[in-house]
Amino acid sequence: MFSVLTGIAMAETIRGIQDAGVIACAKHYIANEQEHFRQVPESILYNYTIIETLSSNLDDVTMHELYLWPFADAVRAGVGSIMCSYQQINNSYGCQNSYILNYLLKRELDFQGFVLSDWGAHKSGVSSALAGLDMSMPGDTAFGNGLSFWGGNLTLAVINGSIPEWRLDDMATRIVAAWYKVGRDRTTQPINFNSWTLDTFGYEHFLVKEGYGLINEHVDVRDEHAALIRDIAARGTVLLKNQNGTLPLNKPRWIGIFGSDAAENPWGENGCPDRGCNNGTLAQGWGSGTANYPYLVTPLAAIQHRALADRSLVQAVTDDYAYAQANALARQVSVAIVFVNANAGEGYISVDNNEGDRNNLTLWNNGEELIKNVTSACNNTVVVIHSGGPVLVESFVDNPNVTAIIWAGLPGQESGNSITDILYGHINPGGKTPFTWGASRADYGTDVLYEPNGLIPQADFTEGIFIDYRAFDKANLTPRYEFGFGLSYTTFEYSDLQIIKTNAGPYVPAGGLTSAAPILNPNTSTNPADYNFPSNLDTVSLYIYPYLNMTNNNNNDNITTDSSNDDVPPNARNGSAQPIPPAGGAPGGNPQLYDVLYQIRATIRNTGSRGGEEVPQLYVSLGGPNDARVLLRGFQRLSIDAGGSATFTADLTRRDVSNWDPLTQNWVITDSTKRVFVGPSSRKLPLSGELK
């Protein structure tokens, strides 16, 4: 399920980033499931009337078994930082929610790094500090206004006792500890780029136009990354349909390529700020997390290159609405390849009235009509879909003239080369779909909240743990393509399931107390005069400094250490030793949750005539009345020669076979019968056995 897939992906990404000496950031913590209503100003710009952001409302079981799960993997992997999200969780803002930050993250999961706010998600001064926020980003209350909830206000809050000094020490320690963890004390690299402009010379402090000089050295760090990106994108491609062995292509006489998604953006690869458009081939979504392409190989360019080497004819119609021209070409070609897409991104950009979240699950640019037009004239049509999620394919999937369907995801700069590697069989597809493809939008059950249901929008996660394939299973709905599905140019057979029980010891709930919060400097001055701006400091405009603005250094009249009359919850300033939660005790939670209880093995044989890669998947049934039918717990990618076999191996940990018990606030293995299943998808599980 998404919790397991995300957890594995996060952990591996974190290790890779931090091994390279960079602090990784896990985001967005937590239950941040839609773009709509994540920010009040953004929502107002879209003419919605709200006064606070959306609240994601979920119960304790759903929190632990679904949404907290991957963050536990991230913490266990040693992530240095975690970003709290814009929205509220159970009507408390994510960046000042003491339960999710102090209790779940820092105590139950024993997170040792620092929590930083999403840009502009910092909502308060004292309360956010006491609730567990460690770093305010970008620091001001609104972008570029130079005012801050912290800065000098944080200094003043520590002086007057509103924030205990141990909490300030804790913030600083967590930030510096992450810096040491990735080895920045041993390796330094001078800053050689500016994220605000591509100009070689400009202002170091871009917003206020100060510090002119060399700001971008344009260092080429690509190395052999292109080959890696090309390989990853191809191996992540999912073959959904392949009728009568249409693919791989073998020097077809005449190829027709259709759709704007095959071609370049006429404004240039990076012509749309933060990729906020849908012009040309789709290789990444839009938003602040995007990157500039050094180049973008389009499918049209790559297929042309291969076709010319094969002495094939290749022609294209890349106007999605040039139906007459597309139909005329389709009548002549031996194979038609139609490229279609569905885009999505971050909420501050609206593309074709899609405010971050997609408005529907249909193809963009009337892709269904383009497919209909081409297939009416060509009985050998391959459809390639670029998207960040499922789309509805019912209008064309059963059309006999649609002989193959490929989902290529968001493949990045080597997009064209990657899809050509698949189309021509240079790489045998082995990707598996990481989500369910339903027959209709209604099949998914849950949906985005597109219109506010109050001044403070409420998103009630009443579906609990039942999302995606879990929901389809619960409702007994037959998906078009199930979670984990993916074809190959060869075939595989599963056999010889083995379930090996280990000698893991019993589960012991964590106990005892944490260490008391240390005060690193017990003699810190509480005289505000000691924190004035230094007279010789050369300041930068709008920069957030920790100093106080006081004209009279000896004026302490308005400084008080009495915080007994404020509205801070009891014990919010308590730095004494605290009870360790039973599910806690180490980064990622109780270490015994990760004890291996069973080792699962199976034999996978390649029964075809071509070498290929298969991804066997391990599922468990926890057996309870409120449990999902099956839950993904592991997978492995195996490369198997034609006629050969390989052994699939996977471990089942205590966490994998446990349920969250709200009463004891701990993970428990229930008495319900538990079974394991191994197969190529969530709905095709030929091997099964009982855990005893």
Secondary structure in CASP SS format (residue, H / E / C, confidence):
PFRMAT SS
TARGET T0000
AUTHOR 0000-0000-0000
METHOD secondary structure of the structure
MODEL  1
M C 1.00
F H 1.00
S H 1.00
V H 1.00
L H 1.00
T H 1.00
G H 1.00
I H 1.00
A H 1.00
M H 1.00
A H 1.00
E H 1.00
T H 1.00
I H 1.00
R H 1.00
G H 1.00
I H 1.00
Q H 1.00
D H 1.00
A C 1.00
G C 1.00
V C 1.00
I C 1.00
A C 1.00
C E 1.00
A E 1.00
K E 1.00
H E 1.00
Y E 1.00
I C 1.00
A C 1.00
N C 1.00
E C 1.00
Q C 1.00
E C 1.00
H C 1.00
F C 1.00
R C 1.00
Q C 1.00
V H 1.00
P H 1.00
E H 1.00
S H 1.00
I H 1.00
L H 1.00
Y C 1.00
N C 1.00
Y C 1.00
T C 1.00
I C 1.00
I C 1.00
E C 1.00
T C 1.00
L C 1.00
S E 1.00
S E 1.00
N E 1.00
L C 1.00
D C 1.00
D H 1.00
V H 1.00
T H 1.00
M H 1.00
H H 1.00
E H 1.00
L H 1.00
Y H 1.00
L C 1.00
W H 1.00
P H 1.00
F H 1.00
A H 1.00
D H 1.00
A H 1.00
V H 1.00
R H 1.00
A C 1.00
G C 1.00
V C 1.00
G C 1.00
S E 1.00
I E 1.00
M E 1.00
C E 1.00
S C 1.00
Y C 1.00
Q C 1.00
Q E 1.00
I E 1.00
N C 1.00
N C 1.00
S C 1.00
Y E 1.00
G H 1.00
C H 1.00
Q H 1.00
N C 1.00
S H 1.00
Y H 1.00
I H 1.00
L H 1.00
N H 1.00
Y H 1.00
L H 1.00
L H 1.00
K H 1.00
R H 1.00
E H 1.00
L C 1.00
D C 1.00
F C 1.00
Q C 1.00
G C 1.00
F E 1.00
V E 1.00
L E 1.00
S E 1.00
D C 1.00
W C 1.00
G C 1.00
A C 1.00
H C 1.00
K C 1.00
S C 1.00
G C 1.00
V H 1.00
S H 1.00
S H 1.00
A H 1.00
L H 1.00
A H 1.00
G C 1.00
L C 1.00
D C 1.00
M E 1.00
S C 1.00
M C 1.00
P C 1.00
G C 1.00
D C 1.00
T C 1.00
A C 1.00
F C 1.00
G C 1.00
N C 1.00
G C 1.00
L C 1.00
S C 1.00
F C 1.00
W C 1.00
G C 1.00
G H 1.00
N H 1.00
L H 1.00
T H 1.00
L H 1.00
A H 1.00
V H 1.00
I H 1.00
N C 1.00
G C 1.00
S C 1.00
I C 1.00
P C 1.00
E H 1.00
W H 1.00
R H 1.00
L H 1.00
D H 1.00
D H 1.00
M H 1.00
A H 1.00
T H 1.00
R H 1.00
I H 1.00
V H 1.00
A H 1.00
A H 1.00
W H 1.00
Y H 1.00
K H 1.00
V C 1.00
G C 1.00
R C 1.00
D C 1.00
R C 1.00
T C 1.00
T C 1.00
Q C 1.00
P C 1.00
I C 1.00
N C 1.00
F C 1.00
N C 1.00
S C 1.00
W C 1.00
T C 1.00
L C 1.00
D C 1.00
T C 1.00
F E 1.00
G E 1.00
Y E 1.00
E E 1.00
H E 1.00
F C 1.00
L C 1.00
V C 1.00
K C 1.00
E E 1.00
G E 1.00
Y E 1.00
G E 1.00
L E 1.00
I C 1.00
N C 1.00
E C 1.00
H C 1.00
V C 1.00
D C 1.00
V C 1.00
R C 1.00
D C 1.00
E C 1.00
H H 1.00
A H 1.00
A H 1.00
L H 1.00
I H 1.00
R H 1.00
D H 1.00
I H 1.00
A H 1.00
A H 1.00
R H 1.00
G C 1.00
T C 1.00
V E 1.00
L E 1.00
L E 1.00
K E 1.00
N E 1.00
Q H 1.00
N H 1.00
G H 1.00
T C 1.00
L C 1.00
P C 1.00
L C 1.00
N C 1.00
K C 1.00
P C 1.00
R C 1.00
W E 1.00
I E 1.00
G E 1.00
I E 1.00
F E 1.00
G C 1.00
S H 1.00
D H 1.00
A H 1.00
A C 1.00
E C 1.00
N C 1.00
P C 1.00
W C 1.00
G C 1.00
E C 1.00
N C 1.00
G C 1.00
C C 1.00
P H 1.00
D H 1.00
R H 1.00
G C 1.00
C C 1.00
N C 1.00
N C 1.00
G C 1.00
T C 1.00
L C 1.00
A C 1.00
Q C 1.00
G C 1.00
W E 1.00
G C 1.00
S C 1.00
G C 1.00
T C 1.00
A C 1.00
N C 1.00
Y C 1.00
P C 1.00
Y C 1.00
L C 1.00
V C 1.00
T C 1.00
P H 1.00
L H 1.00
A H 1.00
A H 1.00
I H 1.00
Q H 1.00
H H 1.00
R H 1.00
A H 1.00
L H 1.00
A H 1.00
D C 1.00
R C 1.00
S C 1.00
L E 1.00
V E 1.00
Q E 1.00
A E 1.00
V E 1.00
T C 1.00
D C 1.00
D C 1.00
Y C 1.00
A C 1.00
Y H 1.00
A H 1.00
Q H 1.00
A H 1.00
N H 1.00
A H 1.00
L H 1.00
A H 1.00
R C 1.00
Q C 1.00
V C 1.00
S C 1.00
V E 1.00
A E 1.00
I E 1.00
V E 1.00
F E 1.00
V E 1.00
N E 1.00
A E 1.00
N C 1.00
A C 1.00
G E 1.00
E C 1.00
G C 1.00
Y C 1.00
I C 1.00
S C 1.00
V E 1.00
D C 1.00
N C 1.00
N E 1.00
E C 1.00
G C 1.00
D C 1.00
R C 1.00
N C 1.00
N C 1.00
L C 1.00
T C 1.00
L C 1.00
W H 1.00
N H 1.00
N H 1.00
G H 1.00
E H 1.00
E H 1.00
L H 1.00
I H 1.00
K H 1.00
N H 1.00
V H 1.00
T H 1.00
S C 1.00
A C 1.00
C C 1.00
N C 1.00
N C 1.00
T E 1.00
V E 1.00
V E 1.00
V E 1.00
I E 1.00
H E 1.00
S E 1.00
G C 1.00
G C 1.00
P C 1.00
V C 1.00
L C 1.00
V C 1.00
E C 1.00
S C 1.00
F C 1.00
V C 1.00
D C 1.00
N C 1.00
P C 1.00
N C 1.00
V E 1.00
T E 1.00
A E 1.00
I E 1.00
I E 1.00
W E 1.00
A C 1.00
G C 1.00
L C 1.00
P C 1.00
G C 1.00
Q C 1.00
E C 1.00
S H 1.00
G H 1.00
N H 1.00
S H 1.00
I H 1.00
T H 1.00
D H 1.00
I H 1.00
L H 1.00
Y C 1.00
G C 1.00
H C 1.00
I C 1.00
N C 1.00
P C 1.00
G C 1.00
G C 1.00
K C 1.00
T C 1.00
P C 1.00
F C 1.00
T C 1.00
W E 1.00
G C 1.00
A C 1.00
S C 1.00
R H 1.00
A H 1.00
D H 1.00
Y H 1.00
G C 1.00
T C 1.00
D C 1.00
V C 1.00
L C 1.00
Y C 1.00
E C 1.00
P C 1.00
N C 1.00
G C 1.00
L C 1.00
I C 1.00
P C 1.00
Q E 1.00
A E 1.00
D E 1.00
F C 1.00
T C 1.00
E C 1.00
G C 1.00
I C 1.00
F C 1.00
I C 1.00
D C 1.00
Y H 1.00
R H 1.00
A H 1.00
F H 1.00
D H 1.00
K H 1.00
A C 1.00
N C 1.00
L C 1.00
T C 1.00
P C 1.00
R C 1.00
Y E 1.00
E C 1.00
F C 1.00
G C 1.00
F C 1.00
G C 1.00
L E 1.00
S C 1.00
Y C 1.00
T C 1.00
T C 1.00
F E 1.00
E E 1.00
Y E 1.00
S E 1.00
D E 1.00
L E 1.00
Q E 1.00
I E 1.00
I E 1.00
K E 1.00
T C 1.00
N C 1.00
A C 1.00
G C 1.00
P C 1.00
Y C 1.00
V C 1.00
P C 1.00
A C 1.00
G C 1.00
G C 1.00
L E 1.00
T C 1.00
S C 1.00
A C 1.00
A C 1.00
P C 1.00
I C 1.00
L C 1.00
N C 1.00
P C 1.00
N C 1.00
T C 1.00
S C 1.00
T C 1.00
N C 1.00
P H 1.00
A H 1.00
D H 1.00
Y H 1.00
N E 1.00
F C 1.00
P C 1.00
S C 1.00
N C 1.00
L C 1.00
D C 1.00
T C 1.00
V C 1.00
S C 1.00
L C 1.00
Y C 1.00
I C 1.00
Y C 1.00
P C 1.00
Y C 1.00
L E 1.00
N C 1.00
M C 1.00
T C 1.00
N C 1.00
N C 1.00
N C 1.00
N C 1.00
N C 1.00
D C 1.00
N C 1.00
I C 1.00
T C 1.00
T C 1.00
D C 1.00
S C 1.00
S C 1.00
N C 1.00
D C 1.00
D C 1.00
V C 1.00
P C 1.00
P C 1.00
N C 1.00
A C 1.00
R C 1.00
N C 1.00
G C 1.00
S C 1.00
A C 1.00
Q C 1.00
P E 1.00
I C 1.00
P C 1.00
P C 1.00
A C 1.00
G C 1.00
G C 1.00
A C 1.00
P C 1.00
G C 1.00
G C 1.00
N C 1.00
P H 1.00
Q H 1.00
L H 1.00
Y H 1.00
D C 1.00
V E 1.00
L E 1.00
Y E 1.00
Q E 1.00
I E 1.00
R E 1.00
A E 1.00
T E 1.00
I E 1.00
R E 1.00
N E 1.00
T C 1.00
G C 1.00
S C 1.00
R C 1.00
G C 1.00
G E 1.00
E E 1.00
E E 1.00
V C 1.00
P C 1.00
Q E 1.00
L E 1.00
Y E 1.00
V E 1.00
S E 1.00
L C 1.00
G C 1.00
G C 1.00
P C 1.00
N C 1.00
D C 1.00
A C 1.00
R C 1.00
V C 1.00
L E 1.00
L E 1.00
R E 1.00
G E 1.00
F E 1.00
Q C 1.00
R C 1.00
L E 1.00
S E 1.00
I E 1.00
D C 1.00
A C 1.00
G C 1.00
G C 1.00
S E 1.00
A E 1.00
T E 1.00
F E 1.00
T E 1.00
A E 1.00
D E 1.00
L E 1.00
T E 1.00
R C 1.00
R H 1.00
D H 1.00
V H 1.00
S C 1.00
N E 1.00
W E 1.00
D E 1.00
P C 1.00
L C 1.00
T C 1.00
Q C 1.00
N E 1.00
W E 1.00
V E 1.00
I C 1.00
T C 1.00
D C 1.00
S C 1.00
T C 1.00
K C 1.00
R E 1.00
V E 1.00
F E 1.00
V E 1.00
G E 1.00
P C 1.00
S E 1.00
S C 1.00
R C 1.00
K E 1.00
L C 1.00
P C 1.00
L E 1.00
S E 1.00
G E 1.00
E E 1.00
L C 1.00
K C 1.00
END
